[in-house]
Amino acid sequence: MAIFESSWQPNMTREQALQLVTTAISAGIFNDLGSGSNVDACIITATGTEMLRNFVKPNERVEKERKYTFRRGATAWKSESIRKLIVNEQVTPVAGEAMDVS
């Protein structure tokens, strides 16, 4: 929203508005890792709408160079500690009114 508030101006051309939307959505993508990986835009005019799917793909997924598999025991560690964990729980039933199912 900060991008829109700081960069919007009246009477923008279609290209200027589309660039503003692309910049704002890209900022969301790069600042929130859960926001997705591409920019979709919908242009609404008096004559109709135009949906631009995958208009920009700033995080294009590429194929891995090779398969990364590591044999068991390839990672060294300094020490190992195994502890027994004993948990004592006491469950106290709480009485209440029964749910009316009639």
Phi, psi and omega in degrees: 000329180297324178297314179299314183295326183273336188246347181292143174215152181292154176060041177286148174284168178302316182294319178296317180294319179294322177294320178298314179297317179299316179296317181293315180292321178298321177299319177295320180298315186278342180259353178221107187297344180264010188274358180107189187223006178217165181253121171252144179223147176236120180263121182248122178234178179294337183264351180155198181233155176224119181264124178252096180276139180054042181301318175225137177240085183288341181239059181300129179279126180250159179287142179295147181295323179201174179274126182260102174234140181239136180290153180298134180089006182286341181256123180278153174222158186278318182206165178227135180223122178245123181240143174276134180246118180249124180244125175256120179241142174236118181265124179251112179292140179251120180277146178204182179284141178288150180287137179281117182247014182280000000 
